[in-house]
Amino acid sequence: MAEPVAHWPGRMIGPVHVRSTPEGPGEQAVFVHGLAGSATNWTDLMDELKDVVTGHAIDLPGAGCSPAAPDGDYSVPAHARAVIGLLEHTGPAHLFGNSLGGAVSVRVAATRPDLVRSLTLVSPALPDLYPRYGPVRVAAAATPVLGEWVASRLKLLPAEQRVNATFRLVWANAHAVHPVRLSEAIEELRRRDDLPHTIAAMLGSARGIVTEYLRRGPDALWRLATRVEAPTLIIHGRHDRLVRPAMAARAVRAFPQVRLVLLPGCGHVAMMEQPRLVAVEARRLMGETRLGNAPLPG
């Protein structure tokens, strides 16, 4: 098994930490991770795309190497403001989002179309009230007092146990995780265990997702999806245990210019499980964007 590439170096850009590929292609891309994730979730996909875009993966406020949000706001709109700040630094870019990052990216694309050249969503956390194990866990974390109690109890478990449980949940086949990536994830969790804001950031972000699921009116995520002007690619793993692949059909009806790709043998983090396949589809979308063509279904 080949050794995976090293995580890209990072630096602070304004209030957030950002990992970037070497400056090269003129086009820019920004990558937004999901709940309890970080910029390193995109390392392998960024490697696959580094010849066509200069990639920038953000650690959302309170996640990865970014400091806590000064105002304690970890809502989806607050995360969207952080991403917009990065896009204002990079200039218009191809925007990628996974899970929570997908919800954040929809809000960014709908409210700042001038900054988003194309939109790629990997298992986006768009509102779905159908009972399912993953959303129920998020709802529990979002419950005042209960969320803090559960998080404090989980922190008592060994980092190895927690990381393995997470991979079993978000990968279709957790045995496929490279040992180096597993070791890196364990060390990162140990580092974050020592940070005073880790639990608050995670719970705040979980509560932000629940708020979006319940939001009504013109700022609701499904309403925002209809206002996205950028050509859009939606990628779902057929074995996603967190976001129902069936929601992809609703997404196809919502976004004005959209193509859907369902990947067999993938779970919730296709960009980590099958970065080459995701890169093929992303390259196709970016090529269509350069030619000014809307993506076609299929």
C-alpha positions in Angstrom: 0.0 0.0 0.0 1.5 3.3 -1.1 2.2 5.9 1.5 -0.3 8.8 1.2 0.8 12.4 0.6 1.6 14.6 3.5 -1.0 17.1 4.7 -0.6 20.4 3.0 1.1 23.2 5.0 -1.1 25.8 6.6 -1.1 29.4 7.7 -3.5 31.9 9.3 -5.5 33.9 6.8 -7.5 36.4 8.8 -9.2 34.6 11.7 -8.9 31.0 10.3 -6.2 28.5 9.5 -6.0 27.4 5.9 -4.0 24.6 4.2 -3.0 25.3 0.6 -1.4 23.4 -2.3 1.7 25.1 -3.9 0.8 28.2 -6.0 0.5 27.1 -9.6 -2.6 27.0 -11.7 -4.4 30.4 -12.0 -7.7 29.0 -10.9 -8.5 28.7 -7.2 -10.5 26.2 -5.2 -11.8 26.4 -1.6 -12.6 23.2 0.4 -15.0 23.2 3.4 -15.0 20.2 5.8 -17.9 18.6 7.8 -18.8 18.4 11.5 -15.8 17.3 13.6 -13.6 17.4 10.5 -10.8 19.6 9.4 -8.9 20.8 6.4 -7.0 17.6 6.3 -10.1 15.8 5.1 -9.4 17.2 1.7 -5.7 16.4 1.5 -5.9 13.6 -1.1 -8.5 15.3 -3.3 -6.4 18.4 -3.3 -3.4 16.3 -4.5 -5.5 14.9 -7.3 -6.5 18.4 -8.5 -3.3 20.4 -7.8 -2.5 20.5 -11.5 -5.7 22.3 -12.4 -6.4 24.5 -9.3 -4.5 26.0 -6.4 -6.4 24.5 -3.5 -7.2 26.1 -0.1 -8.8 24.0 2.6 -10.2 25.9 5.5 -10.4 24.9 9.2 -13.7 26.3 10.2 -13.7 28.4 13.4 -12.9 26.2 16.4 -12.0 23.2 14.1 -8.6 21.9 13.1 -5.9 24.5 13.8 -8.3 27.5 13.7 -8.9 29.3 17.1 -12.2 29.5 18.7 -14.8 31.9 17.3 -14.3 35.1 19.3 -18.1 35.5 19.7 -18.8 31.8 20.3 -21.0 31.7 17.1 -20.7 28.3 15.3 -23.9 28.6 13.3 -24.0 27.8 9.6 -24.3 31.5 8.7 -21.2 32.2 10.9 -19.2 29.5 9.2 -20.4 30.9 5.8 -19.0 34.3 6.8 -15.6 32.7 7.5 -15.7 31.0 4.1 -16.7 34.2 2.4 -13.7 35.9 4.1 -11.4 33.3 2.6 -13.0 33.7 -0.9 -12.5 37.4 -0.7 -8.8 36.7 -0.1 -8.4 34.1 -2.9 -10.8 35.7 -5.4 -13.6 33.8 -7.2 -13.0 30.0 -6.8 -14.5 26.6 -7.3 -16.1 25.7 -4.0 -16.2 22.2 -2.5 -18.2 21.2 0.7 -18.8 18.0 2.6 -21.6 17.4 5.0 -21.9 20.5 7.3 -19.4 22.1 4.8 -21.9 21.4 2.1 -24.6 23.3 3.9 -22.2 26.1 4.5 -21.2 26.1 0.9 -24.8 26.3 -0.3 -25.4 29.4 1.8 -22.2 30.9 0.4 -23.0 30.2 -3.2 -26.6 31.5 -2.9 -25.6 34.7 -1.1 -22.3 35.5 -2.9 -22.6 34.2 -6.4 -19.8 36.6 -7.5 -17.3 34.5 -5.5 -18.3 31.0 -6.6 -17.3 29.7 -10.0 -18.7 26.1 -9.5 -20.1 24.2 -6.6 -19.2 20.6 -5.7 -21.1 19.1 -2.8 -20.1 15.7 -1.3 -23.0 14.3 0.8 -24.2 17.8 1.8 -26.1 18.1 5.1 -29.3 19.5 3.6 -32.5 19.4 5.8 -34.0 15.9 6.1 -36.3 15.2 9.0 -36.6 11.5 8.3 -35.3 9.6 11.4 -31.8 8.2 10.8 -29.0 7.2 13.1 -26.6 10.0 12.1 -29.0 12.9 12.4 -30.4 11.6 15.6 -26.8 11.7 17.1 -26.4 15.3 15.9 -29.8 16.2 17.5 -28.7 14.6 20.8 -25.4 16.6 20.7 -27.4 19.7 20.0 -29.6 19.3 23.2 -28.5 21.7 25.9 -26.9 19.9 28.9 -27.2 16.5 27.3 -24.8 17.4 24.6 -22.2 18.6 27.0 -22.6 15.5 29.2 -22.3 13.1 26.3 -19.2 14.9 24.9 -17.5 14.9 28.3 -18.2 11.2 28.7 -16.9 10.4 25.2 -13.7 12.2 25.9 -12.9 9.6 28.6 -12.7 6.9 25.9 -9.3 6.3 24.3 -8.6 8.3 21.2 -8.1 5.1 19.2 -11.6 3.9 20.1 -13.3 7.1 19.1 -11.4 7.5 15.8 -12.2 3.9 14.8 -15.8 4.4 15.6 -15.9 7.5 13.5 -14.3 5.8 10.5 -16.8 2.9 10.8 -19.6 5.5 10.6 -18.4 7.7 7.8 -16.5 5.2 5.5 -18.3 2.4 3.6 -15.3 0.2 4.5 -13.3 1.4 7.5 -10.7 -1.3 6.8 -9.7 0.6 3.7 -8.4 3.6 5.8 -4.6 3.8 5.3 -2.7 3.1 8.6 -0.9 6.5 8.2 -4.2 8.3 8.0 -5.5 6.4 11.0 -2.5 7.3 13.0 -2.7 10.9 12.0 -6.4 11.1 13.0 -5.6 9.6 16.4 -2.8 12.1 17.1 -5.0 15.0 15.9 -7.8 13.9 18.3 -5.4 13.8 21.2 -4.2 17.3 20.3 -7.7 18.6 20.2 -8.6 16.9 23.5 -6.2 19.4 25.1 -7.9 22.5 23.6 -10.4 24.3 25.8 -12.8 25.2 23.0 -13.1 21.8 21.2 -16.3 20.7 22.8 -18.0 24.1 22.5 -17.1 24.3 18.8 -18.3 20.8 18.0 -21.6 21.2 19.9 -22.1 24.7 18.6 -21.7 23.4 15.0 -24.0 20.5 15.7 -26.6 22.9 17.0 -26.1 25.0 13.9 -27.0 22.1 11.7 -30.2 21.4 13.7 -31.2 25.1 13.4 -30.8 24.9 9.6 -32.9 21.7 9.5 -35.7 23.5 11.3 -35.3 26.9 9.6 -38.2 28.2 7.5 -38.6 31.1 5.1 -36.4 32.5 2.3 -33.2 31.7 4.1 -34.0 28.0 4.5 -31.3 25.9 2.8 -33.6 24.2 0.3 -34.9 27.7 -0.7 -31.3 28.9 -1.0 -30.4 26.0 -3.2 -32.9 27.2 -5.8 -31.0 30.5 -5.9 -27.5 29.0 -6.6 -26.3 30.3 -9.9 -23.0 28.3 -10.1 -23.0 25.0 -12.0 -23.3 22.3 -9.3 -22.1 18.8 -8.9 -23.6 16.6 -6.1 -21.7 13.4 -5.1 -23.3 10.9 -2.8 -21.9 7.6 -1.6 -24.4 4.8 -1.9 -23.5 3.5 1.5 -23.7 6.9 3.3 -25.0 6.2 6.9 -25.4 9.9 7.8 -27.0 11.6 4.8 -29.6 9.5 3.0 -28.6 9.1 -0.7 -32.4 9.4 -1.5 -32.0 13.1 -0.7 -30.0 13.4 -3.8 -33.2 13.2 -5.9 -34.6 16.3 -4.1 -31.3 18.1 -4.6 -31.5 17.5 -8.4 -34.9 19.1 -8.4 -33.7 22.1 -6.3 -30.5 23.3 -7.9 -30.9 25.1 -11.2 -27.8 23.7 -12.9 -26.9 20.3 -11.4 -25.5 16.9 -12.1 -25.7 14.0 -9.6 -23.1 11.2 -9.2 -23.8 8.2 -7.0 -20.6 6.3 -6.1 -20.9 2.6 -5.2 -18.7 1.5 -2.3 -18.6 4.9 -0.8 -20.0 6.3 2.5 -20.2 9.9 3.8 -16.7 11.1 2.8 -16.2 10.2 -0.8 -13.4 12.7 -1.2 -11.4 10.6 1.3 -12.5 7.2 0.2 -12.4 7.6 -3.6 -10.4 10.9 -4.3 -9.6 9.9 -7.8 -13.2 9.3 -8.8 -14.3 12.5 -7.2 -11.5 14.3 -9.0 -12.6 13.0 -12.3 -16.1 14.4 -11.8 -14.8 17.7 -10.4 -12.5 18.1 -13.4 -15.5 17.6 -15.7 -17.5 20.2 -13.9 -14.7 22.8 -13.9 -14.1 22.1 -17.6 -17.8 22.8 -18.3 -17.6 25.9 -16.2 -14.7 27.2 -18.3 -16.7 26.6 -21.5 -19.7 28.2 -20.1 -21.8 25.1 -20.3 -24.3 24.0 -17.6 -23.8 20.5 -16.3 -26.0 17.9 -17.8 -27.7 15.2 -15.6 -26.0 11.8 -15.5 
